[in-house]
Every structure is written in C-alpha cells, then in structure tokens.
Amino acid sequence: MSATPPDRLAVNPKSPFYHADVLARGIGIRFKGQQRTDVEEYSVTEGWIRVAYGRSRDRHGNPILVKLQGEVEAYFLDATVATPEPGAG
C-alpha cells in the first residue's frame, strides 16, 4: 500500500472517491494548519474540504455539507506503525 494518502477521499460509501481500505488505515487531515476530525471529503490538489453544516440534514437523511477553501494536508495516522524498528526481523 502507498505511503501517502489519496489526493481525494470521501467517507460516504455512495461516493466514487470512497475507499474502505484506506479509511480503515486511518486518515488525518490538517486544514489551514489545524487538525480537523469532522471532514467528510477532501481534495489536496484543489485545496478544499467538505464538512457538515451543524446538525442539518437533507431529505434523505444525509448531512448538509459546506465546502471550505484552504491549504489541506492529508496523512496516515498509522505512519509510525508502517516503519519497522531497526534490528527487528
């Protein structure tokens, strides 16, 4: 598996950018220099994230999403686990 997360990822299984195996590994998002845990979708190259707008829902029960523009950095949360210890083996 790659050492860098995908350029675009969504947590909604209906999205074409949904990848269960990548999400299971754990993704961290830093937006404008601050850690965010409420991100529903992101794009690193386009520089935006989508987050839920309060507790508002659409008629299908999905959260209403707002697109925020800014610097986006994505990383794997288990990056320390992926590197083996020296002398192990």
KACOR-V322706 format. One record per helix or strand of 3 or more residues. SS is the DSSP state (a for helix, b for strand). FROM is the first residue (numbers start at 1). LEN is the number of residues. If there is no record, write none. Layout:
# KACOR-V322706
<<SS | FROM | LEN> <SS | FROM | LEN>>
This chain:
# KACOR-V322706
<<b | 8 | 3> <a | 20 | 6> <b | 27 | 5> <b | 34 | 3> <b | 39 | 5> <b | 48 | 10> <b | 63 | 7> <b | 72 | 5> <a | 79 | 4>>
